[in-house]
Amino acid sequence: MPGSSDSNLPPQNQADEHWLGIEAACKYLGVDQSTLRRWSDSGRVPVFRTPGGHRRYREADLQAVLTGRKPDRGVSRRTLTRMSISAYEPDYLRKARDRRWYRAYSDDQLHELRTLGRRLIDFAVRSISDPDPDELGEIFEEGRRIGRRYGSISADAGLSATDTVEAFLFFRYPVFQSVTTFFEEEKMPASQAIRGFTDICQFMDEVLVSTMNAHAEASR
């Protein structure tokens, strides 16, 4: 569902949370773009690629390169959440604004959907962060609640079931893209990455089912 632009993100209080585009990263390191791309492709400098294909560099990793330290490839849950939210970059959101279903929502509905979207990203990330069984149950229930609200808002906006599914899938993609990047950065074993991706797919599927159930009920 409608996501968040960078202007809606929480303040960046730590270098670990500060991400730079390739031009700013080149200035930070004092190298040209071809050099930085080569370093990124060789693994010398970790890079996050957004769904739109843009490169983003973590300031802490760039600082490590300057000081001769090996970049810390670990990504915290908080950072992964931020990566997922920032994946809704202007180019990606612009594609949504051209869709019929996006134009059907009122400004107030879009505002609520953005708030719900940020919460959903946090719960999605938590679902793959090895929560205990009780916490996982709570995470899934919160996801279902968000899904039910998605469905009722979409029905109120006059969206068909097909348009509601299309909207959900459109805004689900950047979350999956960010999680995939997280697994790559962590160099997770294939079995662990598959399990994590399976977990987040199950979570998002539960949200989608709740969305459609609520849409059907509200459309009667």
Buried (B, 14 or more C-beta within 10 A) or exposed (E): BBBBBEEBBEEEEEEBBBBBEBEBBBEBBEBEEEEBBEBBEEEBBBBBBBBBEBBBBBBBBBBBBEEEEEBEEEBEEBBBBBBBBBBBBEEBBEEBEEEEBBEBBEEEBBEBBBBBBBBBBBBBBBBBBEBEEEEBEEBBEBBBBBBBBBBBBBBBBEBBBEBBBBBBEBBBEBBBBBBBBBBBBBEBEEEEBEEBBEBBBEBBEBBBEBBBBBBEEBBE
